[in-house]
Amino acid sequence: MPARKLYFESIRVGDELPALAKAPVDRVQLSRYAGASGDYNPVHVDEIYAKSVGMPSVYAPGMLVMGMLGQLISDWARGGQMRRYNVRFNKMVWPGDTVVCKGRVSNRHGTGGRYYVEIDLWAENQRGELVMKGGAHIQLFYSLEDENRQRSGQSPIVIEVPRESLAAPVPTPSTTGGVSEASGASEDEEEDDEDSDERPAGASSKKTAPREKPAAKTATLPSAKKVKK
């Protein structure tokens, strides 16, 4: 039986990826990862050294957890192509911790025969604490017919799909405090911040407020930082 493939037409914003729970991290795994990656930093494999620098024990490299989130994406998006993958490390993972990787479709759009979905990703430990947060940008065939057409050298199926996004950011555990903005504040939040900065100026000086608003928005326009090439 051929491996299951994922197609753009079957994906909806808000769909959740099947959670991936990894076996508890142990010191053997840390040693094996050091050998596979070539990263022999003693804080990950040498208990005595780790304690000498103030750590309670060795701890997992952040890239190990990043690889776990990468497995979540590769298992789910079979047949797709990863165009971007980024993470932010939020909390250390110690021997004995169980990492659970989760994801949710936050954006989908298509134009010119190319179809993309964006995934919000995060990993939690056994206590529900956020240890890593990130995102991935995946390109997919629209359907099986679209894949067969392109693989045979024909033009792709072209359907214009307006951008659809989640109305709210992915919820994160309350224990993360102020780190939930790891992937950056949303554009709506940044715009609200701009407005809050401008309102006091307008209240204190009715004459200068109209002239100051365009300059402030030009300097901090969120979309200027997020233009997609």
Disulfide bonds with the S-S distance in Angstrom:
none
